[in-house]
Amino acid sequence: MTRLSAHIGYLYADVPLADRLAAAARDGFTAVEHPGPYEIPAAEMRRRLDDLGLGFSQITSGMGREGEKGLACLKGREAEFRAGFDRALDYAQAIGCPYLHPMAGVVTGGWLDAGEVYRTNLGWALEHCEGTGVRLLVEAITIPGYYMGTLRAAAELQDAFARRFDLLFDSYHAAVLGEDPAAWVAANVDRIGHVHIADHPGRHEPGTGRIDFSALLSALAGAGYGGAIGFEYIPSIPMAESARFLSRWKRLLPGASSLSTGVTQ
């Protein structure tokens, strides 16, 4: 069953982190995600999720300093990456989160060194996930200097690691790269473990840009995609209005409407 996941780093940013869970449930989301939710202890997070009928779909393993966008490819930061990964893995297991995203990071030095460090850290992280029920995600992100910048590179790396991790597909980044999101999903759905939704241009809610989300939904449903769909966009209007598209998405995605949030809407 497909969960519709609110990225509560982007959404509900005007309220305290702990209050964003109830706000997401109220508006019809059935899961949440956040890169670093650690201000809420894992036991408390699990209780809040259970009370609201929410899942937690993915977290990162450490963003690094402002602007670094991850640590996995940064030479000389291996110990920091691994400590952050261990913390995230423990937290993910405690709250029932199925995915960790070890963000690659923005390269400021040599790209060759970054590639070697990235692959070494990914291999180490994959070994640490064995037997935990948690899988890794890799995402192509179109931030200048970000090491993993294209869908092709992400897919090639996935194959090099015998598909031991899944891809995080983002509709906005795909459009920036000149890809047709629906066509790419239809051809590569077996690679995808998590989906991010934002329109292009502007990175706002669906319907504010040029992406054909009807075609993307048809591609996901037609391929039998059952993973979470995360909404990682910048709201252009208040969230109570912004989230109104969810009712239509639930009708179009098999199983999505059957997931009760436990909150009266």
C-alpha positions in Angstrom: 0.0 0.0 0.0 1.3 3.4 -1.0 1.9 5.9 1.8 1.7 9.6 1.1 4.5 11.1 3.0 4.9 14.7 4.2 8.5 16.0 4.2 8.2 17.9 7.4 11.5 19.7 6.8 9.7 21.5 3.9 6.1 21.3 5.0 4.7 22.8 8.2 8.0 24.6 8.8 6.1 27.4 10.6 5.3 25.1 13.6 7.6 23.2 16.0 8.8 19.8 14.7 6.7 17.8 17.2 3.5 19.5 16.1 4.1 18.8 12.4 3.2 15.2 12.8 -0.4 15.9 13.8 -0.7 18.7 11.2 0.4 16.2 8.5 -2.1 13.6 9.7 -4.9 16.2 9.8 -4.3 17.2 6.2 -4.4 13.6 5.0 -0.8 12.4 4.8 -0.2 8.9 6.0 3.5 9.1 6.6 6.2 11.7 7.4 9.9 12.1 6.7 12.6 14.4 7.9 16.4 14.5 7.4 17.2 14.9 11.1 14.3 14.3 13.5 16.6 13.7 16.5 15.3 16.5 18.7 12.4 14.1 19.3 13.7 11.0 21.1 13.1 7.7 19.2 10.7 6.3 21.8 8.6 9.5 21.8 8.6 9.6 18.0 7.4 6.0 17.8 4.6 6.8 20.3 3.5 9.9 18.3 3.5 8.0 15.0 1.5 5.1 16.5 -1.0 7.5 18.1 -1.5 9.3 14.7 -1.5 6.2 12.5 1.6 7.5 10.6 4.6 5.8 9.2 8.1 7.4 9.0 9.3 6.8 5.5 13.0 7.9 5.3 15.7 9.9 7.1 19.2 10.9 6.1 22.4 9.8 7.9 23.7 13.3 8.5 23.6 16.5 6.5 27.0 17.9 7.7 27.5 21.7 8.0 25.3 24.2 6.3 25.5 23.8 2.5 27.3 20.5 2.6 24.2 18.4 1.8 25.7 15.3 3.3 29.0 13.7 4.2 29.3 10.5 2.2 31.7 11.7 -0.4 33.7 14.2 1.7 37.4 13.2 2.2 38.6 13.5 5.7 35.1 13.3 7.2 34.7 9.5 7.2 34.6 9.2 11.0 31.9 11.8 11.2 29.9 10.1 8.4 30.1 6.8 10.1 29.1 8.1 13.5 26.1 9.9 12.0 25.1 6.8 10.1 25.2 4.6 13.2 23.0 7.2 15.0 20.5 7.3 12.1 20.4 3.5 11.8 19.6 3.0 15.5 16.9 5.7 15.2 15.4 4.2 12.1 15.2 0.8 13.6 13.6 2.2 16.8 10.8 4.0 14.9 10.2 1.5 12.1 11.7 3.6 9.3 12.6 1.5 6.3 15.1 3.8 4.5 18.2 5.7 5.2 19.6 8.2 2.7 23.3 8.8 3.1 23.5 12.1 1.1 26.6 12.3 -1.0 27.5 15.9 -0.3 28.8 18.9 -2.3 32.3 18.4 -3.7 34.7 21.2 -3.0 38.0 19.4 -3.8 38.9 16.6 -6.2 36.1 14.6 -7.8 38.2 11.5 -8.1 38.8 11.5 -4.3 35.1 12.2 -3.7 34.1 9.2 -5.8 36.5 6.8 -4.0 35.3 8.1 -0.6 31.7 7.8 -1.6 31.9 4.2 -2.8 33.9 3.2 0.3 31.3 4.8 2.6 28.4 3.3 0.7 30.0 -0.2 0.9 30.5 0.3 4.7 26.9 1.5 5.2 25.5 -1.4 3.2 27.4 -3.9 5.4 26.0 -2.2 8.5 22.4 -2.4 7.2 22.6 -6.2 6.7 20.0 -7.9 8.9 18.4 -4.7 10.2 15.5 -4.4 7.8 16.7 -0.9 6.7 17.8 -0.2 3.2 19.7 2.6 1.6 18.6 5.3 -0.8 20.6 7.2 -3.4 19.2 10.3 -5.0 20.3 12.4 -8.0 20.2 16.0 -6.8 20.7 19.0 -9.0 22.4 21.3 -6.5 25.6 22.7 -8.0 28.6 20.6 -7.0 26.5 17.8 -5.5 28.4 14.6 -6.2 25.5 12.5 -7.4 24.0 14.8 -9.9 22.3 12.7 -12.6 19.8 9.8 -12.8 22.1 8.0 -15.1 25.0 8.2 -12.6 22.7 7.0 -9.8 21.5 4.0 -11.8 25.0 3.1 -12.9 26.2 3.2 -9.3 23.2 1.1 -8.3 24.1 -1.6 -10.8 27.8 -1.5 -9.7 26.6 -2.4 -6.2 24.4 -5.2 -7.6 21.3 -3.2 -6.7 21.8 -3.5 -3.0 20.3 -0.1 -2.5 17.3 1.7 -4.0 17.0 5.0 -5.8 15.1 8.0 -4.5 13.4 9.5 -7.5 12.5 13.2 -7.4 10.1 14.7 -10.0 11.6 18.2 -9.6 15.2 17.1 -10.1 14.2 14.9 -13.0 12.6 17.8 -14.7 15.7 20.0 -14.1 17.7 17.3 -15.8 15.4 17.5 -18.8 13.9 14.1 -18.1 10.2 13.3 -18.5 9.3 12.1 -15.0 6.6 9.7 -16.1 8.7 8.1 -18.8 11.7 7.7 -16.6 9.5 6.0 -13.9 7.9 3.7 -16.4 11.2 2.5 -17.6 13.0 2.3 -14.2 10.3 1.6 -11.6 12.2 -1.5 -10.4 15.1 0.7 -9.3 12.9 3.0 -7.1 12.4 2.7 -3.4 11.0 6.1 -2.6 9.5 9.0 -4.7 9.7 12.7 -4.1 7.1 15.1 -5.5 7.5 18.8 -6.3 6.5 20.7 -9.5 8.9 22.4 -11.8 9.7 25.2 -12.1 9.4 26.7 -8.6 9.5 23.5 -6.5 6.0 24.1 -5.3 3.0 21.8 -4.9 1.7 19.7 -7.8 -0.3 21.9 -10.2 1.9 25.0 -10.0 4.3 24.1 -12.7 4.6 22.1 -15.9 5.0 18.5 -14.8 2.3 16.1 -15.9 1.4 14.5 -12.6 -1.5 12.5 -14.1 1.0 10.8 -16.3 3.4 10.2 -13.4 0.6 8.8 -11.3 -0.4 6.5 -14.1 3.1 5.3 -14.5 3.5 4.5 -10.8 0.1 2.8 -10.6 0.6 0.9 -13.8 3.9 -0.4 -12.7 2.5 -1.5 -9.3 4.7 0.8 -7.3 4.0 0.3 -3.6 6.6 2.4 -1.9 6.1 5.8 -0.3 5.5 9.0 -2.2 7.0 11.9 -0.4 6.0 15.5 -0.9 9.2 17.6 -0.7 8.0 21.0 -2.0 7.9 24.6 -0.9 4.2 25.5 -0.2 3.1 28.5 -2.3 -0.1 28.8 -0.2 -1.1 27.8 3.4 -0.8 24.0 3.9 -4.5 23.4 4.5 -5.1 24.6 1.0 -1.9 23.2 -0.5 -2.7 19.7 0.5 -6.1 19.5 -1.1 -4.7 17.6 -4.1 -4.2 14.6 -1.8 -7.8 13.4 -2.1 -7.4 13.0 -5.9 -4.1 11.2 -5.5 -5.6 8.8 -3.1 -8.3 7.9 -5.6 -5.8 7.3 -8.3 -3.3 5.3 -6.3 -4.5 1.8 -5.3 -4.3 1.3 -1.5 -3.5 4.9 -0.6 -7.0 5.8 0.5 -7.3 2.8 2.7 -4.6 3.9 5.1 -6.3 5.6 8.0 -4.4 8.4 9.8 -6.3 8.0 13.0 -7.3 11.7 12.8 -10.7 13.0 12.1 -10.5 15.1 8.9 
